């Protein structure tokens, strides 16, 4: 599967309607973002069950601001509509693979219980 481009019009629906979504927040001028792009693209092809999406922070500053993106690239992982991982900086392929494995293994009932306890 290829990567999906996120915009204001499809960001929320993509997060809510898919079991697992990885979002790469990037910008065209960002060297580390361009270096990470092939790693992210290969991961998308290896994991068709995981939506791999990219959000251009220059084109979509409202979303980047709302999510307090302060460094790019930043990777966010959503599971069942819940943000479960956030990490600034490019990731090596092995780290991205490990992240996907950990997100797939999450017990979402436990995650939701911890969120409820914190609020």
Residue pairs with C-beta under 8 A, 6 or more apart in sequence:
1 44
1 45
1 47
1 48
1 51
1 52
2 41
2 44
2 45
2 52
3 24
3 40
3 41
3 44
3 52
3 53
3 54
4 10
4 14
4 51
4 52
4 53
4 54
5 53
5 54
5 55
5 56
6 14
6 23
6 53
6 54
6 55
6 60
6 63
7 55
7 59
7 60
8 60
8 62
8 63
11 55
11 60
11 63
14 21
14 51
14 53
15 21
15 78
15 81
16 81
18 51
19 49
19 79
19 80
20 49
20 50
20 51
20 77
20 78
20 79
20 100
20 103
20 104
21 50
21 51
21 53
21 77
21 78
22 40
22 43
22 50
22 51
22 52
22 53
22 75
22 76
22 77
22 78
22 99
22 100
22 103
23 53
23 54
23 55
23 75
23 76
23 77
23 78
24 33
24 36
24 37
24 40
24 52
24 53
24 54
24 55
24 73
24 74
24 75
25 54
25 55
25 57
25 64
25 67
25 69
25 72
25 73
25 74
25 75
25 76
26 33
26 36
26 37
26 54
26 55
26 56
26 57
26 72
26 73
27 33
27 56
27 57
27 58
27 72
28 34
28 56
28 58
29 58
30 72
30 73
32 72
32 73
32 89
32 90
33 72
33 73
33 90
35 90
36 73
36 90
36 91
37 54
39 90
39 91
39 92
39 93
39 96
40 52
40 54
40 96
41 52
42 93
43 50
43 52
43 93
43 96
43 97
43 100
44 50
44 52
47 100
50 100
50 103
50 104
55 63
55 64
57 64
57 69
57 72
67 76
70 88
71 88
71 89
72 88
73 88
73 89
73 90
74 86
74 87
74 88
74 89
75 85
75 86
75 87
75 91
75 96
75 99
76 83
76 85
76 86
77 83
77 84
77 85
77 86
77 99
77 103
78 84
79 103
79 106
79 108
79 111
80 108
82 108
82 111
82 112
82 115
84 103
84 106
84 111
85 99
85 102
85 103
87 99
91 99
